[in-house]
Amino acid sequence: MSYEVRARVRSLGLSVGHHETGALNAITDVKGVAVGHVTCVDGNRTRTGATAILPHAGNLFQDKVPAALAVFNGFGKFAGSTQIAELGEIETPILLTNTLAVGRAIEAINRHTLGQVGNERVVSVNAVVGETNDSRLNDIRAARPDVEEMLQALSCAKTGPVEEGAVGAGTGTVAFGLKGGIGTSSRILSVAGVRYTVGVLVQSNYGGRLRVDGRPYEAEGHDKDGSIVMVVATDAPLCARNLKRLAERCFGGLARTGAALSSGSGDYALAFSTAEEVRRTPERRKALAAYPVLSNDVVSPLFEAVIEASEEAILNSLTMATTTHGYNAATGKPSTIQAISLDALKRL
């Protein structure tokens, strides 16, 4: 793996949209959200990892958060999706990893959740795991990351700046035939006289013909298939139904990057709200509860913000990624995926 100096897309003179970004321009601009990575780079064949997203620092199983999942094309494995759809909430951290590591990620989340104080009698956990296939650079048939490594991603999750590019679940991913990875972005906006934050984190591993802020980027060769997982956090008090509408707008940002949206692509977006007033606490779950939420008539600015943040997060996943040498598990041969040229982007 190379170590060339990389940059986020805004530092290259390219800005996406018109809404204000958060101080970090990251999903962690949403107060309380934490992100952790474990990056597995061993020998010539292992290029993989896991990324954990924690909606808040407390016990998620006890203080669940409203959430919704949107699926544009379901060629993938998203653990926990049916219960999210049924109940409109998540009760665990979110782990992103590679396709064949989903089972190990579920086990790591189970161990993490069952081990928390207050969960001593819990006998069912809906672990939330998203994945993309990193076999073009990684020996995906090897059992990495393992459960202990997944637990490291959960335990090291923190607020503040988020590492991007070829790290965590993005270590071995490929987008548009270029090195993909982890990217993030955020927007701050006013809704009904109150300022709210929307943050997005992506694991980019999909195909199409890349466009950067509407302009074509000419790359050598283009991929068609692949997948992407987009995670949206907001402190706006939204019900699960409007969180699903918010998640669906991620695909607007995805399309703006030139995504092929092919039959072999898994396109997933998960959105959750961290607002205290909509949190599903034990007390609220036991009785009739009133949840103050934003109405349909005022949520459109949030939709626009998530389109912008999704597009920029994807671009950051590319500009922060480094050229990576690894192993193509399908061919059994060494593989190299080049990073996007920052000089070419500056010329745009």
Stockholm file with secondary structure:
# STOCKHOLM 1.0

chainA/1-348         MSYEVRARVRSLGLSVGHHETGALNAITDVKGVAVGHVTCVDGNRTRTGATAILPHAGNLFQDKVPAALAVFNGFGKFAGSTQIAELGEIETPILLTNTLAVGRAIEAINRHTLGQVGNERVVSVNAVVGETNDSRLNDIRAARPDVEEMLQALSCAKTGPVEEGAVGAGTGTVAFGLKGGIGTSSRILSVAGVRYTVGVLVQSNYGGRLRVDGRPYEAEGHDKDGSIVMVVATDAPLCARNLKRLAERCFGGLARTGAALSSGSGDYALAFSTAEEVRRTPERRKALAAYPVLSNDVVSPLFEAVIEASEEAILNSLTMATTTHGYNAATGKPSTIQAISLDALKRL
#=GR chainA/1-348 SS CCCCCCCCGGGGTCCCSSSBCCSSSSGGGSTTCEEEEEEEEETTTEEEEEEEEESCSSCTTTSBEEEEEEEEEECSCCBTHHHHHHHSEECSCEEEEEGGGHHHHHHHHHHHHHTSTTCTTCCCCCCEEEEECCTTTSCTTSCCSCHHHHHHHHHTCBSSCCCCBSSGGGTTCEETTEECCEEEEEEEEEETTEEEEEEEEEEEECCBCCEETTEECCCSSCCCCEEEEEEEEECSCCCHHHHHHHHHTHHHHHHHTTBCCCTTEEEEEEEEECCGGGCBCHHHHTSCCCCCCCCGGGCHHHHHHHHHHHHHHHHHHHHTCCCEEEEETTTTEEEEECCCCHHHHHHC
#=GC SS_cons         CCCCCCCCGGGGTCCCSSSBCCSSSSGGGSTTCEEEEEEEEETTTEEEEEEEEESCSSCTTTSBEEEEEEEEEECSCCBTHHHHHHHSEECSCEEEEEGGGHHHHHHHHHHHHHTSTTCTTCCCCCCEEEEECCTTTSCTTSCCSCHHHHHHHHHTCBSSCCCCBSSGGGTTCEETTEECCEEEEEEEEEETTEEEEEEEEEEEECCBCCEETTEECCCSSCCCCEEEEEEEEECSCCCHHHHHHHHHTHHHHHHHTTBCCCTTEEEEEEEEECCGGGCBCHHHHTSCCCCCCCCGGGCHHHHHHHHHHHHHHHHHHHHTCCCEEEEETTTTEEEEECCCCHHHHHHC
//
